[in-house]
Amino acid sequence: MAILDVQHIEKHFGDTPVLEDISFSLEEGQALSIIGSSGSGKTTLLRCLNFLETPDNGVISVRGETLFDANDPDTKREADIRKKRLHFGMVFQSFNLFPQYTALENVTLARQLMAKTEKTGESMESILAEGKALLERMGLADRMENYPHQLSGGQQQRVAIARALAMKPDILCFDEPTSALDPELTGEVLKVIRGLAQQHTTMIIVTHEMAFARDVADQVIFMDGGVIVEQGPARDVIDNPQQERTRHFLSRYSQQ
């Protein structure tokens, strides 16, 4: 069974269609890259999956559980949205770290709040220990007590990845994770994502790094004008696209 099943998602902003009949599935442990030009609907799709936007139509299921059905009012209750978001970890373009908290505090804050308000039974000690282990995994063992302004962009993004992983999501989502970074810092973030893929972390990665998408992702979706133009195994789509729109888009990128 697919860990994620997306069927017929549509989204309009006013009279403008942004997503039209988007359907795909994702197996556990796979990485899916979504590519396409700016304005093609990639980020809106991620925001719909994370319930930061509400689709106008369609169904979203995780592990066989229907989280959203446009025709079922019971799946749209605002009170349930926060819990549904826990299925997805989101890493934004611009890091979105809290400037007043250290790296470790940024990673552990949400878990600590949940432990206090929802009585999850987790101890503060165990949450801190997991946060430290995640930062060590990100290569930031010596930066745990630094504040965001004391970190490079690449380090901040790695803290953001650790923060998303701390919530133990079913699916980790990246929205152009290197677009706000200087070129020399891009490699360190891509290295972390590559390592997550090797550990079979289930991921959806919106990216403009074509060679990275080809080499790291299991599947690739090419979007244009709010629709899926082509999807399939990553190397097939990027090295041998079948659709003219895909070929035209990829012609702007030189492949190694």
Secondary structure as GFF3:
##gff-version 3
##sequence-region A 1 256
A	DSSP	beta_strand	4	13	.	.	.	ID=ss1
A	DSSP	beta_strand	16	26	.	.	.	ID=ss2
A	DSSP	beta_strand	31	35	.	.	.	ID=ss3
A	DSSP	alpha_helix	42	49	.	.	.	ID=ss4
A	DSSP	beta_strand	57	62	.	.	.	ID=ss5
A	DSSP	beta_strand	65	69	.	.	.	ID=ss6
A	DSSP	three_ten_helix	73	76	.	.	.	ID=ss7
A	DSSP	alpha_helix	78	85	.	.	.	ID=ss8
A	DSSP	beta_strand	88	91	.	.	.	ID=ss9
A	DSSP	alpha_helix	103	117	.	.	.	ID=ss10
A	DSSP	alpha_helix	124	137	.	.	.	ID=ss11
A	DSSP	three_ten_helix	148	150	.	.	.	ID=ss12
A	DSSP	alpha_helix	153	166	.	.	.	ID=ss13
A	DSSP	beta_strand	171	175	.	.	.	ID=ss14
A	DSSP	alpha_helix	183	198	.	.	.	ID=ss15
A	DSSP	beta_strand	203	206	.	.	.	ID=ss16
A	DSSP	alpha_helix	210	216	.	.	.	ID=ss17
A	DSSP	beta_strand	219	224	.	.	.	ID=ss18
A	DSSP	beta_strand	227	233	.	.	.	ID=ss19
A	DSSP	alpha_helix	234	239	.	.	.	ID=ss20
A	DSSP	alpha_helix	244	250	.	.	.	ID=ss21
###
